[in-house]
Amino acid sequence: MEHSLNHAPLAARFRPCTIDEYFGQQHILDSGKPLRTAVDKGQLHSMIFWGPPGVGKTTLAKILATNSNAHYIELSAVLAGVKDIRAAVEQAKESQQQGMKTLLFIDEIHRFSKSQQDSLLSPVEQGTVILIGATTENPSFELNNALLSRLRVYVLRSLTVECLSQLLKAALHDKKRGLGNQVIEISDDLITVIARSADGDARRSLNLLQIAVDLADNRNGTAVVNESVVNEALQGHLRRFDNKGEQFYDQISALHKSVRGSNPDAALYWFCRMIDGGCDPVYIARRVVRIASEDIGNADPRALPLTLAAWDSYDRLGSPEGELAIGQAIVYLAVAAKSNAVYMAYNQALADAKNSGSLEVPLHLRNAPTKLMQDLDYGKDYRYAHNEENAYAEGEVYLPEGLQDRVYYEPVERGLEIKIKQKLDYLRQRDVQAQNR
């Protein structure tokens, strides 16, 4: 076992075995916190660990099992099915008869189907197993309510650069499970660079350190890890970005809300975060076109064609040159005058269209290409606006009966909509005057 451990990757060798060795998550493990109290008293409960990769979800589950003298069973939701769950429950029942608790750890529990999740309800309810599920996805979306109501959710956070730096230094000095048996020369600044590049992921930080040591120049038995070695080790390591996962939607939401809030700096930052993480720029370009209509609208009608031009520029230039055009459009949207008047009007009109039934088109607005239609008064008394004073048929009705008083579009007092509002107010005033004649 010791021999196999020596040849395991550093991240596996240096996995903490006790709470005192565990790095990070003080918000749930500090003295007096609910989870720490349960651990100290040996009174574990079923729970969910929700957090990004590499923050210690699996490690913490193993520590809790050891600390509670519980039989530990680990399943992966990617590979396990209902049959495997039943087998684990049978093992738990046997251990229970011998007076031993069972901690059932299920990695990536969000990948379980509803039937697989349902098969856990009874064992958890009856106390046959203490269930700990690990997930990178929001459990309120991925777990059914019946199972979630039986579990306490603990949010595990990304590790700070300071915490990861401490972890790396500990690994460098540990002679039993770390790199302490090697003579390694590396500055604190470069340790910080590796920690920052790991993006909150302990496993990644240790893997990067091991790569850097393996690439280091050996000078008289000393592994010299300099800046060029670290840069080589970090090549190809992207920031954390879970495409179509929780972080994906959080970041695109932050971009959209930064534009809506007229903050070009924040909008540009979130755009670059997503690009740096590997997001398809075309997805962002599509969302930016939507923002132009939803949040800018007629306050600045130039926004929509500009975003389409940015998308077209990316299609023509590709990456990375085309990404600048998308960034330009994002900055323009952020500083443009804002109006959601069209967006609100569209939603209200759509609701009426869905809820008001099949209201008939007024006769004077109907098309009348045949004599029969003309005899039925299709198009009768329609007033051709171009023949009216100022090309406006004041008092004319265009909405169907029952909706004739509806006003959907209400321009705001910003940008071009100031002018639009003035015109609409004038035309509506003329309608009122025509009705009172």
C-alpha positions as CSV (number, residue, x, y, z in Angstrom):
1,M,0.0,0.0,0.0
2,E,2.8,2.4,0.9
3,H,4.6,1.5,-2.4
4,S,1.5,2.3,-4.5
5,L,1.0,5.5,-2.6
6,N,4.5,6.7,-3.3
7,H,3.8,6.3,-7.0
8,A,0.4,8.0,-6.9
9,P,0.0,11.6,-8.2
10,L,0.8,14.2,-5.6
11,A,-2.9,15.2,-5.3
12,A,-3.8,11.7,-4.3
13,R,-0.8,11.2,-1.9
14,F,-1.4,14.5,-0.2
15,R,-5.1,14.1,0.4
16,P,-5.8,15.1,4.0
17,C,-6.9,12.3,6.4
18,T,-8.1,14.4,9.4
19,I,-10.1,17.6,9.9
20,D,-6.9,19.3,11.2
21,E,-5.1,18.5,7.9
22,Y,-8.0,19.7,5.8
23,F,-7.6,23.1,4.0
24,G,-10.4,25.6,3.5
25,Q,-14.1,25.6,4.2
26,Q,-13.8,27.3,7.6
27,H,-17.3,28.7,7.2
28,I,-18.7,25.2,7.9
29,L,-15.8,23.6,9.8
30,D,-14.7,26.2,12.3
31,S,-15.4,25.5,15.9
32,G,-19.0,26.0,16.7
33,K,-20.3,25.7,13.2
34,P,-23.1,23.1,12.7
35,L,-21.1,20.6,10.7
36,R,-18.0,20.8,12.9
37,T,-20.2,20.3,16.0
38,A,-21.8,17.2,14.4
39,V,-18.3,15.9,13.5
40,D,-16.9,16.5,17.0
41,K,-19.9,14.7,18.6
42,G,-19.9,11.9,16.1
43,Q,-23.5,12.7,15.2
44,L,-23.5,12.7,11.4
45,H,-26.6,13.4,9.3
46,S,-27.3,13.0,5.6
47,M,-26.2,15.9,3.6
48,I,-25.2,17.4,0.2
49,F,-21.8,19.0,-0.5
50,W,-22.4,21.5,-3.3
51,G,-19.3,23.2,-4.7
52,P,-17.0,23.5,-7.7
53,P,-14.4,20.8,-8.5
54,G,-11.3,20.3,-6.4
55,V,-12.6,22.0,-3.2
56,G,-12.5,18.8,-1.1
57,K,-16.0,17.2,-1.3
58,T,-14.9,13.6,-1.6
59,T,-12.0,14.1,0.9
60,L,-14.3,15.6,3.5
61,A,-16.7,12.7,3.2
62,K,-13.9,10.2,3.8
63,I,-12.7,12.2,6.8
64,L,-16.2,12.2,8.3
65,A,-16.5,8.5,7.8
66,T,-13.1,7.9,9.5
67,N,-13.9,10.3,12.3
68,S,-17.2,8.6,13.0
69,N,-15.9,5.0,12.7
70,A,-18.4,4.4,10.0
71,H,-18.3,1.8,7.2
72,Y,-17.6,3.8,4.1
73,I,-19.1,3.0,0.7
74,E,-18.4,5.2,-2.4
75,L,-20.5,5.2,-5.6
76,S,-20.2,7.3,-8.7
77,A,-23.5,8.4,-10.2
78,V,-21.9,8.2,-13.6
79,L,-21.4,4.4,-13.3
80,A,-23.8,3.2,-10.6
81,G,-27.4,2.2,-11.0
82,V,-30.3,1.2,-8.8
83,K,-28.8,-2.3,-8.5
84,D,-25.6,-0.8,-7.1
85,I,-27.6,1.3,-4.6
86,R,-29.5,-1.8,-3.4
87,A,-26.2,-3.7,-3.0
88,A,-24.8,-0.8,-0.9
89,V,-28.0,-0.7,1.2
90,E,-27.7,-4.5,1.9
91,Q,-24.1,-4.0,3.1
92,A,-25.3,-1.2,5.3
93,K,-27.9,-3.4,6.9
94,E,-25.3,-6.0,7.6
95,S,-23.1,-3.4,9.2
96,Q,-26.1,-2.1,11.2
97,Q,-26.7,-5.5,12.7
98,Q,-23.1,-5.4,13.9
99,G,-23.6,-2.0,15.5
100,M,-21.8,0.0,12.8
101,K,-23.0,3.0,10.9
102,T,-22.6,3.2,7.1
103,L,-21.7,6.4,5.3
104,L,-22.8,6.1,1.6
105,F,-21.0,8.7,-0.5
106,I,-22.3,9.3,-4.0
107,D,-20.2,11.5,-6.2
108,E,-21.9,13.6,-8.9
109,I,-25.3,12.7,-7.4
110,H,-27.0,15.2,-9.7
111,R,-26.5,12.7,-12.5
112,F,-28.9,10.2,-10.9
113,S,-32.3,9.8,-12.5
114,K,-35.5,10.4,-10.5
115,S,-35.9,6.6,-10.0
116,Q,-32.3,6.3,-8.8
117,Q,-32.9,9.2,-6.4
118,D,-36.2,7.7,-5.2
119,S,-34.4,4.5,-4.3
120,L,-32.4,6.4,-1.7
121,L,-35.4,7.8,0.1
122,S,-36.2,4.8,2.3
123,P,-32.6,4.0,3.4
124,V,-32.1,7.6,4.3
125,E,-35.5,7.9,6.1
126,Q,-34.9,4.7,8.1
127,G,-31.3,5.6,9.0
128,T,-29.9,2.6,7.2
129,V,-27.3,4.8,5.6
130,I,-25.9,8.3,6.2
131,L,-26.0,9.7,2.7
132,I,-23.5,12.3,1.6
133,G,-23.9,13.4,-2.0
134,A,-21.4,15.6,-3.9
135,T,-22.5,17.9,-6.7
136,T,-21.2,20.7,-8.8
137,E,-24.7,21.6,-9.8
138,N,-27.4,23.5,-8.0
139,P,-29.2,20.8,-6.0
140,S,-32.4,22.7,-6.0
141,F,-32.5,22.1,-9.8
142,E,-30.9,18.7,-10.0
143,L,-32.4,16.8,-7.0
144,N,-36.0,15.9,-6.5
145,N,-37.8,17.6,-3.6
146,A,-38.5,14.4,-1.8
147,L,-34.8,13.6,-1.5
148,L,-33.6,17.1,-1.0
149,S,-36.0,17.6,2.0
150,R,-34.2,14.8,3.8
151,L,-30.7,16.3,3.3
152,R,-28.9,19.3,4.6
153,V,-27.0,21.3,2.0
154,Y,-23.5,22.6,2.7
155,V,-22.0,24.9,0.2
156,L,-18.2,24.4,-0.3
157,R,-16.4,27.4,-1.7
158,S,-13.5,27.8,-4.0
159,L,-10.2,27.9,-2.1
160,T,-8.5,31.3,-1.9
161,V,-5.1,31.9,-3.3
162,E,-3.7,32.2,0.2
163,C,-5.2,28.9,1.2
164,L,-3.8,27.2,-1.9
165,S,-0.4,28.7,-1.3
166,Q,-0.4,27.2,2.2
167,L,-1.4,23.9,0.7
168,L,1.4,24.0,-1.8
169,K,4.0,24.9,0.8
170,A,2.8,22.1,3.0
171,A,3.1,19.6,0.2
172,L,6.6,20.9,-0.6
173,H,7.8,20.2,3.0
174,D,5.9,17.0,3.8
175,K,8.4,14.1,3.6
176,K,5.9,11.3,4.0
177,R,3.2,12.1,1.5
178,G,4.5,15.2,-0.3
179,L,7.7,16.4,-2.0
180,G,9.8,16.9,1.1
181,N,12.3,14.2,0.2
182,Q,13.3,16.2,-2.9
183,V,15.4,19.4,-2.8
184,I,13.2,21.9,-4.6
185,E,14.0,25.6,-5.2
186,I,10.9,27.7,-5.8
187,S,10.1,31.3,-4.7
188,D,7.0,32.3,-2.8
189,D,6.0,34.5,-5.7
190,L,5.9,31.5,-8.1
191,I,4.0,29.4,-5.6
192,T,1.4,32.3,-5.6
193,V,1.4,32.2,-9.4
194,I,0.6,28.4,-9.3
195,A,-2.1,29.0,-6.6
196,R,-3.8,31.7,-8.6
197,S,-3.7,29.6,-11.8
198,A,-5.4,26.7,-10.0
199,D,-8.6,28.9,-9.8
200,G,-9.7,27.7,-6.4
201,D,-9.1,24.0,-7.1
202,A,-6.8,22.2,-4.6
203,R,-6.4,19.1,-6.9
204,R,-5.4,21.3,-9.8
205,S,-2.9,23.3,-7.7
206,L,-1.1,20.1,-6.6
207,N,-1.1,18.7,-10.1
208,L,0.4,22.0,-11.5
209,L,3.1,21.9,-8.8
210,Q,4.0,18.3,-9.6
211,I,4.2,19.2,-13.3
212,A,6.4,22.2,-12.5
213,V,8.8,20.0,-10.4
214,D,8.9,17.3,-13.1
215,L,9.8,20.0,-15.7
216,A,12.4,21.7,-13.4
217,D,16.1,21.9,-14.3
218,N,18.1,19.6,-12.0
219,R,21.2,21.4,-10.8
220,N,23.4,19.3,-8.5
221,G,20.4,17.4,-7.1
222,T,18.2,20.5,-6.8
223,A,15.1,20.9,-8.8
224,V,15.1,24.5,-9.8
225,V,11.5,25.7,-10.5
226,N,11.9,29.1,-12.2
227,E,9.5,31.4,-14.0
228,S,10.0,29.7,-17.4
229,V,9.3,26.3,-15.9
230,V,6.1,27.5,-14.2
231,N,4.9,29.2,-17.5
232,E,5.5,25.9,-19.3
233,A,3.6,24.0,-16.6
234,L,0.6,26.4,-16.8
235,Q,0.2,26.2,-20.6
236,G,-3.3,25.1,-21.6
237,H,-4.9,25.5,-18.2
238,L,-8.1,27.4,-18.6
239,R,-10.1,29.1,-15.9
240,R,-13.0,27.2,-14.5
241,F,-16.0,27.3,-16.8
242,D,-18.7,24.6,-16.7
243,N,-20.3,24.9,-20.1
244,K,-24.1,24.9,-19.7
245,G,-23.7,24.4,-16.0
246,E,-24.2,26.6,-12.9
247,Q,-21.2,28.8,-13.5
248,F,-22.1,29.2,-17.1
249,Y,-25.5,30.7,-16.4
250,D,-24.2,32.8,-13.5
251,Q,-21.6,34.4,-15.7
252,I,-23.8,35.2,-18.6
253,S,-26.3,36.6,-16.1
254,A,-23.6,38.8,-14.6
255,L,-22.7,40.0,-18.1
256,H,-26.3,40.8,-19.0
257,K,-27.0,42.6,-15.7
258,S,-23.8,44.6,-16.0
259,V,-24.9,45.9,-19.4
260,R,-28.3,46.7,-18.1
261,G,-26.7,48.5,-15.2
262,S,-24.6,50.6,-17.6
263,N,-21.3,49.4,-16.3
264,P,-19.0,48.8,-19.3
265,D,-16.1,47.7,-17.1
266,A,-18.0,44.9,-15.4
267,A,-19.6,43.8,-18.7
268,L,-16.3,43.6,-20.4
269,Y,-14.8,41.7,-17.5
270,W,-17.5,39.0,-17.5
271,F,-17.2,38.7,-21.3
272,C,-13.5,38.1,-21.0
273,R,-14.0,35.6,-18.2
274,M,-16.3,33.6,-20.4
275,I,-14.0,33.7,-23.3
276,D,-11.0,32.8,-21.2
277,G,-13.0,29.9,-19.8
278,G,-13.6,28.5,-23.3
279,C,-17.2,29.7,-24.0
280,D,-18.3,29.8,-27.6
281,P,-18.2,33.5,-28.7
282,V,-21.2,32.9,-31.0
283,Y,-23.3,32.1,-27.9
284,I,-22.3,35.4,-26.4
285,A,-22.9,37.2,-29.7
286,R,-26.5,35.8,-29.8
287,R,-27.1,36.9,-26.2
288,V,-25.8,40.4,-27.0
289,V,-28.3,40.8,-29.9
290,R,-31.0,39.9,-27.5
291,I,-29.8,42.5,-25.0
292,A,-29.9,45.1,-27.7
293,S,-33.7,44.6,-28.1
294,E,-34.5,43.8,-24.5
295,D,-32.6,46.5,-22.6
296,I,-31.8,49.2,-25.2
297,G,-34.7,49.0,-27.6
298,N,-35.8,52.2,-29.4
299,A,-33.9,54.4,-26.9
300,D,-30.9,53.7,-29.3
301,P,-32.0,51.8,-32.4
302,R,-28.4,51.7,-33.6
303,A,-27.6,49.1,-30.9
304,L,-29.3,46.2,-32.7
305,P,-27.6,46.6,-36.1
306,L,-24.3,47.2,-34.3
307,T,-24.6,43.9,-32.4
308,L,-25.5,42.0,-35.6
309,A,-22.4,43.6,-37.3
310,A,-20.3,42.4,-34.3
311,W,-21.6,38.8,-34.8
312,D,-20.9,39.0,-38.5
313,S,-17.4,40.3,-37.8
314,Y,-16.7,37.3,-35.6
315,D,-18.0,35.0,-38.3
316,R,-15.7,36.6,-40.8
317,L,-12.6,37.0,-38.7
318,G,-12.8,34.1,-36.2
319,S,-10.9,34.0,-32.9
320,P,-9.3,35.9,-31.4
321,E,-9.7,38.9,-33.8
322,G,-13.5,38.7,-34.0
323,E,-13.9,38.7,-30.2
324,L,-12.9,42.3,-30.1
325,A,-15.9,43.2,-32.2
326,I,-18.2,41.5,-29.7
327,G,-16.5,43.3,-26.9
328,Q,-17.0,46.6,-28.7
329,A,-20.7,45.9,-29.0
330,I,-20.9,45.0,-25.4
331,V,-19.3,48.3,-24.3
332,Y,-21.6,50.2,-26.6
333,L,-24.7,48.5,-25.1
334,A,-23.5,49.3,-21.6
335,V,-23.2,53.0,-22.2
336,A,-26.2,53.3,-24.5
337,A,-29.5,54.8,-23.3
338,K,-31.7,52.1,-21.8
339,S,-35.3,51.2,-22.5
340,N,-37.2,48.0,-21.9
341,A,-40.5,49.6,-23.3
342,V,-40.6,47.4,-26.4
343,Y,-39.8,44.3,-24.3
344,M,-42.6,45.1,-21.8
345,A,-45.0,45.9,-24.6
346,Y,-44.2,42.7,-26.5
347,N,-44.9,40.6,-23.4
348,Q,-48.2,42.3,-22.6
349,A,-49.4,42.0,-26.2
350,L,-48.3,38.3,-26.3
351,A,-50.3,37.7,-23.1
352,D,-53.4,39.3,-24.6
353,A,-52.9,37.3,-27.8
354,K,-52.8,34.1,-25.8
355,N,-55.6,34.9,-23.3
356,S,-58.2,36.9,-25.2
357,G,-59.3,34.1,-27.6
358,S,-59.6,34.4,-31.4
359,L,-60.8,38.0,-31.6
360,E,-61.9,39.0,-35.0
361,V,-60.1,41.5,-37.2
362,P,-62.3,44.6,-37.5
363,L,-64.1,44.7,-40.9
364,H,-62.5,47.9,-42.1
365,L,-59.0,46.4,-41.6
366,R,-59.7,43.2,-43.5
367,N,-58.4,42.4,-46.9
368,A,-61.0,42.5,-49.7
369,P,-59.6,40.9,-52.9
370,T,-63.0,39.5,-54.1
371,K,-66.4,41.0,-54.8
372,L,-68.0,38.7,-52.1
373,M,-65.6,40.1,-49.5
374,Q,-66.5,43.6,-50.6
375,D,-70.2,42.8,-50.4
376,L,-69.6,41.6,-46.8
377,D,-68.1,45.0,-46.0
378,Y,-64.5,43.8,-45.9
379,G,-62.3,46.9,-46.0
380,K,-65.3,49.2,-46.0
381,D,-64.6,52.7,-44.6
382,Y,-60.9,52.0,-44.2
383,R,-59.1,55.3,-44.2
384,Y,-55.8,55.3,-46.1
385,A,-53.4,57.1,-43.8
386,H,-51.4,58.7,-46.6
387,N,-54.5,60.5,-47.8
388,E,-55.1,62.0,-44.4
389,E,-53.6,65.2,-43.0
390,N,-50.0,64.6,-41.9
391,A,-50.5,61.0,-43.0
392,Y,-52.4,60.2,-39.9
393,A,-56.0,59.0,-39.7
394,E,-57.0,60.4,-36.3
395,G,-59.5,58.5,-34.4
396,E,-59.1,55.3,-36.5
397,V,-59.4,52.0,-34.6
398,Y,-56.9,49.2,-35.2
399,L,-57.3,46.8,-32.3
400,P,-60.1,44.2,-32.1
401,E,-63.2,44.8,-30.1
402,G,-62.5,44.3,-26.4
403,L,-58.9,45.5,-26.6
404,Q,-59.4,48.9,-28.2
405,D,-58.2,50.8,-25.1
406,R,-55.0,48.8,-24.7
407,V,-51.7,50.7,-24.6
408,Y,-48.7,48.4,-24.7
409,Y,-45.8,50.5,-25.8
410,E,-45.0,53.3,-23.4
411,P,-41.6,54.9,-24.4
412,V,-39.3,56.1,-21.6
413,E,-37.8,59.5,-21.2
414,R,-34.3,58.4,-22.4
415,G,-32.5,58.5,-25.8
416,L,-34.5,58.5,-29.0
417,E,-37.6,57.4,-27.1
418,I,-38.0,60.9,-25.8
419,K,-38.9,62.0,-29.4
420,I,-41.0,58.9,-29.9
421,K,-42.9,59.6,-26.7
422,Q,-43.6,63.2,-27.8
423,K,-44.9,62.0,-31.2
424,L,-47.2,59.3,-29.7
425,D,-48.5,61.8,-27.1
426,Y,-49.3,64.2,-29.9
427,L,-51.1,61.5,-32.0
428,R,-53.1,60.2,-29.1
429,Q,-54.2,63.8,-28.3
430,R,-55.5,64.1,-31.8
431,D,-57.4,60.8,-31.4
432,V,-59.1,62.2,-28.3
433,Q,-60.0,65.4,-30.1
434,A,-61.5,63.4,-33.0
435,Q,-63.6,61.3,-30.7
436,N,-65.0,64.4,-29.0
437,R,-66.1,66.1,-32.2
